[in-house]
């Protein structure tokens, strides 16, 4: 539901899942559901609550020594901060995520996409384009990733536009649209 834009339904489901997982003592499930709730709340423009939740998820990830989950939390926190207007914080968290991810991991692709979008917001178009193109190169070598593919493709188009490459931006949008439609056509349930 979250990936398809049904944010109200996703929020209700996640809050219910958190309650159930807490009662059963499933701490990692609670952490994952809370991370997803932070993402959904940001999409619903409840940025303050989203930021608070994701900061807690990040803190718990660090305490547990779960670097993979920490990197994911930093990437999502970057996007939440960016949506809330904290461009400097968004760059800081995205850089932290990039630095802690393995060079050819899907999580690095997503973190680089978040970094590119944050750099655009900070008027650092060249740095944004470098991060976005690196993310796209990794993405294409992998053939796709579970989370963040559309973000990377959008970041490429936005970065090209920001450096004045309008033709490249247009081509990037067309490629992103084609990939999105291919992925959408794989969904069997029309709803």
N, C-alpha and C positions, 0 to 999 in steps of 0.2 A: 504494500500500500504506500509505503514511504517513497519508494523509487518511482511510483506511478503518479504521485501528486495527490493522493487521498490522505492528506495530512491530518484532518480531524479524526478520521477512522484510525489512522496509525497511532495518533496520540492516545486515544482511548484504549486501543489494544496494548500499547506499550505500558501504560499506567497499570492496567490489569495484570500484565505479565510480571511487572516489577513486584506488585503486591503478592502474587502467587509464589514467585521465586524467593522472595524474602521469607515467607512463611515456611518454605521448604529448606531454607538455608543454602540455596544455590547461588553463592556469592558471585561467581563468574557470569552467570546468566543475568543477575541483577545489574552487574557492571555493564554488560553488553546492551541490555535493554535501556539502561540510563543513558548510555552514549547515543543510542538511536533516538531516544526521547529528546535529547539536546538538539540533535539535527532537525527533528520535526518541529520543535518549538521555534527554532531559528527560521525555518521556512514559513512558519505561521506568524513571524515577526514579533515573537516574544523573546527578543534578543537578550534581555537581562537574565531571565530564567534559564535560557539556553546556555549562556556563558557560565552561570553559576554551576549548573549541572555538569557541563563539560570540564570545568576546572576541577570539580570533585572527582570526576572520572579520571582525569589526568593525574591528580594527586594519588588516588588509589592505585593506578597502574604503576606509578613510580615506586610506591611503597611495596607493591608485590613483585617488583623487578621484572614486570612484563613489558619488555621493550617494544614488541610488536604492537601491543595494545596502546602503549604510550605514544608511539609514532602516529597511530591512527587518531588518537585523541588530540594530539597536537595539530594534525592536519584539519580535523573537523573544527577545532577551536579557532584555527586561523580563518576558516570560512565564516564562522559565527562572528568573530571580531570584525572581519571585513564587512559583513552585512550590517553590523551595528555601527560602522563608521570609524573603527579603530584600525586604520591602515598600518600604522607602525607596529602594533601588537600582532596584526595578521602576518606581516613579514617575519617578525621574530619567531612566531610559532611554526610557520611553514619552514623556515630555515632549520629550526630545531628538528622537525620531522625529517627533512631531507638528509640532514647530517647523521641521523641515527638509523636510516634504512639501508639495507644492502644495495649495492649498485644496480642490480638487475631485478629487483623485487617489484611486484605490482604496487606495493605501498609507496615505493619511491616515485613511481609514475604519478600517482595521485598527489603526493606531497609536492612534486615539481609543478603540477598544474595549479595547486593552491598558491604556491610561491609566485608563479607567473601572474596570477590574478591580483595578488597583493602588490606585486611590483608595479603593475599597471596603475593601480589606485594611488601609488606613491610617485607617479610620474617618472618611473624608471623603465621606459619602454624597451631599451636595448637589453637590460637585464631580464625583463619579462620575456622578451622574444627568445633569448638564450635558454631560459628555463623551459618555456613552452615547447620549443623545438626539440630539446633534449628529451622531454617527456613524450613527445609524439614519436620520436625515433625508437624509444624503448617500447612504447605501446605497440607500434607496428611490428617490431621484432617479436613481441609476445603474441600478436594476433588479437589482442583484446584483454581487458581486465574486468574484474567483477565490479569494482567501485571506482568511479572517477573518470571513466572514459569520455563521457560527454563534456565534463569539466575541462579536460585537457584539450579537446578539440575546440571548445569555445575560447579557451585561453590563447590558443594559436591564432585564431581569427582576430581576437581583440588585440593581441600584441602586434600582429602585422599591421592592423589598422593604426595602432598607436605610433608605429615608426613610419607611417605614411605609405605603406605597401597596400594600397586599396585593392589592386588586382589579386594579390596574394591572400588578402583577407576574404575577398569574395570567393576565391577558390577553396579556401579552408572551410568557409560556411557551407559551400555546396558539398564538400566531402563529408563534413559532419552530418549534414542532413541525410545524405545517402546512407551513412553508417547507422544513423538513428532509425531510419525507416527499415533497414535490413533487420536490425534488432527487434523493432516493434512487430514486424511481420512474423517473427518467431513466437510471439505470444498468441496462444490459442484461444484465450478467453477475451472476446471483444470488449467486455466491460473493463 
